[in-house]
Amino acid sequence: MKYPRILEAIAVDDFTLAIKFTNQESKKYDIHQLLSIPMFSPLRQPAFFKNFEVAAGGYGIVWNEEVDISEYELWKNGVALESEELIGEHL
C-alpha cells in the first residue's frame, strides 16, 4: 500500500505536529510516544522541535541527520483532524 506524502506541516505546540497530506487529509501527531527513544530525545526541547522541514518529496519530517519521522509513521499513527479543527488556523 502506498501512503500519502506530506504537503505541509506545522508545530501547533511544543509536542504536536499538524500535517496536511497529498490526499488532502490532515492529521495531528503527538510526539510524546517517541520521547522515550534516545534518538528522539532532542525533541523535548521546544526550540529544536519547532525547527524542522518537510523532506524532499514529502517522505517525512526532518530535524537533522539523526532525527526524522517518516510519512508512514505520521499517517499511520496520526489522529485525523476534524474538518476545521486546526487546519483553518494553521494549515
C-alpha positions as CSV (number, residue, x, y, z in Angstrom):
1,M,0.0,0.0,0.0
2,K,1.2,3.4,-0.9
3,Y,0.8,6.1,1.8
4,P,0.1,9.8,1.1
5,R,3.1,12.1,1.2
6,I,3.3,15.3,3.2
7,L,2.3,18.6,1.6
8,E,3.0,20.8,4.7
9,A,3.4,20.6,8.4
10,I,3.5,22.9,11.4
11,A,4.1,22.6,15.1
12,V,0.9,23.6,16.9
13,D,2.5,23.4,20.3
14,D,5.7,22.1,21.9
15,F,4.8,18.4,21.2
16,T,2.2,18.3,18.4
17,L,2.5,18.5,14.7
18,A,-0.3,19.2,12.3
19,I,0.3,17.6,8.9
20,K,-1.5,18.1,5.6
21,F,-1.1,15.1,3.2
22,T,-1.3,14.8,-0.6
23,N,-4.7,13.2,-0.4
24,Q,-6.0,16.5,1.2
25,E,-6.5,14.8,4.6
26,S,-4.9,16.4,7.7
27,K,-3.8,14.7,10.9
28,K,-2.2,15.7,14.1
29,Y,0.7,13.8,15.6
30,D,1.8,13.9,19.3
31,I,5.5,13.1,19.7
32,H,5.2,12.1,23.4
33,Q,5.2,8.4,22.4
34,L,8.7,8.9,20.8
35,L,10.4,10.7,23.6
36,S,11.5,7.5,25.4
37,I,13.6,6.6,22.3
38,P,17.1,8.1,22.7
39,M,17.2,9.2,19.0
40,F,14.1,11.5,19.6
41,S,15.2,13.0,23.0
42,P,16.3,16.3,21.3
43,L,12.6,16.8,20.5
44,R,12.0,17.5,24.2
45,Q,13.4,21.0,23.6
46,P,10.6,23.2,22.1
47,A,13.0,25.3,20.0
48,F,14.5,22.2,18.5
49,F,11.1,20.5,17.9
50,K,9.8,23.6,16.1
51,N,12.8,23.8,13.8
52,F,12.0,21.1,11.1
53,E,11.4,20.9,7.4
54,V,9.4,18.6,5.2
55,A,11.7,16.1,3.4
56,A,12.1,16.3,-0.3
57,G,9.1,14.7,-2.0
58,G,7.1,14.8,1.2
59,Y,8.5,11.5,2.5
60,G,8.9,12.6,6.1
61,I,9.7,15.4,8.5
62,V,13.4,16.1,9.2
63,W,15.1,17.9,12.1
64,N,18.7,16.9,11.3
65,E,20.7,14.0,10.0
66,E,19.8,11.8,13.1
67,V,16.2,12.9,13.8
68,D,13.3,12.4,11.4
69,I,9.8,10.8,11.2
70,S,8.5,9.1,8.1
71,E,5.3,10.0,6.3
72,Y,4.2,6.4,7.1
73,E,4.5,6.9,10.8
74,L,2.8,10.3,10.7
75,W,0.0,8.9,8.6
76,K,-0.5,5.6,10.4
77,N,-0.4,7.0,13.9
78,G,-1.6,10.5,13.4
79,V,-5.1,11.4,14.5
80,A,-7.5,12.8,11.9
81,L,-8.2,16.5,12.4
82,E,-11.9,17.4,12.5
83,S,-12.9,19.5,9.5
84,E,-11.5,22.8,10.5
85,E,-10.1,22.0,14.0
86,L,-6.6,23.3,13.3
87,I,-6.5,23.4,9.5
88,G,-8.1,26.8,9.1
89,E,-5.9,28.4,11.6
90,H,-2.6,26.7,10.8
91,L,-2.5,24.8,7.5
